[in-house]
Amino acid sequence: MAKPMFLRKLKNQMFFGMAKAIAGAPKGQYMAFVGKASCARLCDRIVELGHTSILVVTDKALRDLGLADEAVAGLNRDGVKLTWYDKVDPDPSYEHVKEGAQLLRDSGATAVLAVGGGSSIDCAKVIAITKHNDEDPSKWAGFGKAPEEVAPLFVIPTTSGTGSEATMGAVITNKAIQKKEIISGGGLLPTCVALDACLMVGLPKPVTAATGIDALTHGIEAYISTWERGNRSDMGRTAVQGVFRWLRLAVEEPGNMEAREGMALAAYHAGVAINQVNVGNVHAIAHQLGANFGIPHGHANALVLPHVLTLYGMTAVDRLAELAVATGVSDSGHPETRARAFVDAVEKLIADVGIATTDPRVKRHAFDTIAEAALDEGDGYFCPRLLEKAEVLGVLDAISESE
């Protein structure tokens, strides 16, 4: 049963106060290499910092394709001991974290290097916490609860979407309660990142499309957030512009390096934006679709995004109208007209990259549970407004194919 609105608003205000306090805490140093040879530069940086033993966190597919080994060739050249954890699955669980943590302890590695998409990066972040903390990782779930002392974390993303390479958060699935849990803290911001588009040219079109819409969702949710902080508006707007400019081309021409680099930067800018103000109700619902039905995160965002933007109505009209102008969708007419044109353009972009508006995996038996969980999560974000349970149920009904 949904909580009364006054209690939900109180919770939202409490989270806002906590977020402001955590935002003022000092963060670690951060460095990003961009473009050709950025992987080699990151490897050189690892050696410069004195690390001689590294745990590499990735997935089996990247290892089998040779991409992961290619990315860390510089470390092999310099004689750095590499221990591999290549068992990460989409939507990693605490079981993955514990397996990787055991390897980190046994190997004596002094740092963690993630090579892969958001799943590998998020898993690596939480593994890095275990270097100096032996609690059950599930105890760190929650905003700002992650210990600050972690193993140095280096990241080479191979997809353009999650933005995890630029955030101090991770999402881990708690299988015991079928829930995706957010772990965040200043220590999870990577030490150094390499954005190398060469590693992304082999991505299948559906993955390029879904991760690209994930980046778009990050940019939009950051831009329309009610928390005006730092340069989140500039970063969010830049990310949205980048996705509108490059995603179709990256899907249509997988080998187009300019489009791949454009999307890598868009995802990075979106990550910087959500690192400042977090995400919103789109993610709150999408996380439940992933936890309950196994729908990949970017795909889940694509299903939900247009519906939530429409629900916001007048509470987000000015910001959405600004994005319409920024993306060249519309610069004339009333703000409401421009905002509607932008939402329509988002729907068209999602369709153009081949993502359907419904999914047969979305089953009605779980609607009530999903709606309750989505409201609980969404109340901790800084959205234009809180959603009602009936509205979330309406979104689920719209994206489901089941009777």
Secondary structure, 3 states (H helix, E strand, C coil): CCCCHHHHHHHHHHHHHHHHHHHCCCCCCCEEEECCCHHHHHHHHHHHCCCCEEEEECCHHHHHHCHHHHHCHHHHHCCCEEEEECCCCCCCEHHHHHHHHHHHHHHCCCEEEEEECHHHHHHHHHHHHCCCCCCCHHHHCECCCCCCCCCCEEEEECCCCCCHHHCCEEEEEECCCCEEEEEECHHHCCCEEEECHHHHCCCCHHHHHHHHHHHHHHHHHHHCCCCCCCCHHHHHHHHHHHHHHHHHHHHHCCCCHHHHHHHHHHHHHHHHHHHHHCCCHHHHHHHHHHHHHCCCHHHHHHHHHHHHHHHHHHHHHHHHHHHHHHCCCCCCCCHHHHHHHHHHHHHHHHHHCCCCCCECCCCHHHHHHHHHHHHHHHCCCCCCCCCCHHHHHHHHHHHECCC
